[in-house]
C-alpha cells in the first residue's frame, strides 16, 4: 500500500496558517503532496510550510487576502506556471462574528460576506477555469454545520455558510462533465483558535466559550476525516457525529428545531450578554 498516495499532487489551502487549514496542510504534507499554504498572516503560513518541510514534506507559503480577487487570481496563475497544474483547492479561510443581528453593523455584515462567501467565489473564479482546461481537479469549500441548520447569535455567519453550501452543490452539477470535482465541508464543533479569534458583539467571550454545547473534536482528527471523504468525492462532508445528528434533526423536524433555538436564544441573552 502506498504510504504517500498524494505524491506530487499540488494542493492549495487558504486560511492554512491555523486551525483546520493548518491541520489539512500538515496531513497532506505527510501524505506526499506539495502544499501551498496561504493565509492573510504570512508569518503563520510560513511557519506551517517550514514545519512541513522540516518533517520531510514539500510546502511553500504565500500571503493571501481572499477578499482580493486580483491577488487570488495572481496566486493561482503563478502556481500553475511553476507546477503546471493544481489538483486541489481548499477554500478554507473564514471568520465568525458572534452576536445578535440587532447588534451587527453593516460593516460586520460586509466583512463576513466578503471573507466567507466572496473569498470562496474568488477562489472558484481563479481556479475553476484552470481545472476545466486540465480536465481534472477538486475544489473543496469549507462551510459549517451552520450552513445546514439555523442557529441564533451568528445570523451573518449562518447566511454566508448556507450560501457556500448552495454554491458548492450547484457548481458540482456543472463541473462533473468537465472532470472537475466539487465538495463542501461542514464541520461541527472543532478545537481550533477560531473560538478565541471570533469577534463577539455584546457577548462575554469567556462565558460563551465555557458554555459551548458540545465537546470540541481534535482538529487533527477533523483533517484526516475530511481528507478521507474528499478522496471519496463526497458532495457534502459533515464532520463530527454531533453535527450529523443536528443536520438530520433539522431535516426531519425543522419546526421543532427552530422552536428549540428560539428558547436557546432567549436563554443566551441572560447568560452570555455583558
N, C-alpha and C positions, 0 to 999 in steps of 0.2 A: 504493500500500500504506500502511495506517495505521501511522505510526511509534509511535503510542501506543495500542495496542489495549486497554489496561486503563483508559482514561479514565473516571474517576468510580467505578470499582469500589472497594468497601470491603474492605480486606484487613487482617486482624488476625493478628499474629505474636507468639507467646510466645517468650521467650528471644531477643528481637530486638536485644539490646544488643551482641552479639558473634557471631563465627563464622558458621555457615550462616544463622542468623536475621537477622543484620545484612546479609549479602550478599543475601538474598532481599528484605529491606525496601528496600535501595538500588536493586536491579534493578527491582522493581515500581514504585518511585518514578519511575525513568527512563521506565517504560512508561505513566505517566499515572495510576496508581492513587492512591487516598487510603489511605495506610498507617498503621495504628495499631501503633506499636512498643511492645511491652510487655516488661518484664524485672523481675526482682526487684531489680536495680540501677537505680534511677531515673535516676542520672546518665548511665550509658551509653545507656539508652533515649532520653533527651533529646538526647544528642549525635548519635545516629543520626538522629533525627527532624529536628533542626536542620540537619544536613548535607543531608538530602533536600530540605528547603525551600530552603536556600541554592543548591542546584543547579537550582531551578525546579520542584520537585515539591511534592506535598501530603502532609504527615505530621503526626502528633501522637504524643505519648509518654504512657505510663501505667505506674505501678509495679504489678506483679502478682506475687504469690507463687502459683504454680499449685497448691500444696498446699491453698490456702484456697478451698474450693468456693463459699462465700458471696461472697468478693471476685470470683471469676471470673464468677459469675452477675451480680453488680452491674455489672461492666465490660461484659459483653455487652448487658445491658439498656440501659445508658447510651449505648452506641454505636448500638444500634437506634433509640433515641429521637432521637438527634442526626442520624443518617444514613438513617433509615428502613429499613435492611436491612444485612446482612453477606453479602458474596459469597464470601469465602474466610476460613477459619480455619486457620492453621498451628499445630498443637500441636507446637511445636519444642523447648521448654525440656527440658533433660535434663542428667544428670551421669553420671560413671563412677567406680567405685571399683575400683582395680587391686590385685589380690592374691588369694591362695588363699582358698577357702571356709573353711578351718580358722582363718584369721586374721580373718574377717569377723564382726563383732559383730552382735547382734540389732538394735542401733541403726543400724548401717550398712545392714542389710537393709531396715529400715523406711524409712530416708531415700531409698534408691534406688528403692524401690517407690512411695513417696509422690510423688516428683517425676516419675519416668519413666513410671509407669503411671497412678497416680491423677491426676496432672496432666493427662494426656490424657483420662481419664474425666470429670474436672471440665469440661474444655473441651467435650467432646461433650454432656454433660448440659446445659450452659448454652446452646450454640448450635444443636444439632440440632433442638429443637422450633421455634425461630425459623425455621430454614431450611425445615422442613416447612410452616409457615404461609406462607412466601414462595413455596413450590413450586420453590425453586432454592437453590443454594449448594454449596460444595465444602469438605469437611473434609479436611485433609491432615495426617497424623500422622507424625512423624519416628521411625522405628525405627533399624535399623542392619543391616549385613551380619551382625552378631552376633544378629540376630533370625531369621536364615535358616540359620545354621550355628553349631555349638558351638565355643567356644574356651576354653582354660584361662585362669586368672588374672583372670577377670571373670564369674564364675558369676551373681552378682546382676544385673549389667548385662545379660547374655545372657537371663536369666529375664524381666526387665522388657521387653526388646525383643521377645522371642518373643511375649509377651502383647500387645504393641502391634500386631504383625503379625496375630495372631489376631483381636483386637478390630476392626481396620480391615477385614479381608477379610470378616468375618462381618457387620459393620454395612453394608458395601457392598451385600450381598444384600438387606437390608431397605430400605435408603434409596432404591434406584433407583426404586421405584414411586411415591415421593413427589417425584421430581425432584431429589433431593439426591445429589451425588457424594461418594465417599469414596475416598481414595488413601493409600497408605503409601510413605514414602520410606526407602530402606535405603542410606545412604551407606557407602562403603568408607573408605579412609584419606584424610582431607581435612585440609588445613593450616589448623587453627583453634586458638584459645587453649585448647581443651579438653585438649589433651595436656599443657599446663603446669598447668591448673587441676584436673586429676584428683586424687582422693585416692589415695595409694599406701600400701599396707599391707605393711610389712616388705619393701619393694622399693625399690631405689635409682632414683629418678625419672630422674636424668641418664642412667644406663646403659640404662634401659628405653626412653627416647626415642631414644637413639643406636642402639638395636638394633631399631627398627621394621622389619618385614619388607618393606614396600613404600614406594616414593616417595610422598610426600604430594601430592595434587592441589590446585590453587589453589581457594580457596573461591568465588571469583567464577565460575569455570568450573562448579563444582558447582551454584551457584544458577541459572545460565542453563539447565543441563541439567534441573534439577528443574522449572523454570517451563515449559519446552517440553513435558515429559512430563505435567505436571499438566494443561496445556491439551488434551492428547490423552486425558485421563481414564484414564490407565494405572492399573491396580489396585495394582501393586507396582512402584516405580521404584527399580531397583538402580543406584547411582551409582558409577562407575569400572569400567573393564574388568577389573581385578583382582577386584573384588567380584562381578562377573558370573561370572567363572571359578570363584571359590570356591563360589558358590551352586550352580553346575552340577556341580562336582566332588562336593560333598556329596550332592546329589540322586542322582547316578549311582553313587557309591561311598561310601556312608555308613560302612561298616565300616573301609575303608582310611583315610578322612578322620579318623576318631576315633583309629585307631592312630597316625597321624602326630602328632596332637595330644597323645597320651599321651607320646610321645617328646619333643615340644616342651615339655611341662610339666616333665618330669624335667630337661631341659637348662636350663630357665629358673631352676630352683632354684639351680643353680650359678652362673648368670650375673647374675641380677637381684637376688637377695636381699642385704640389707645384712649 
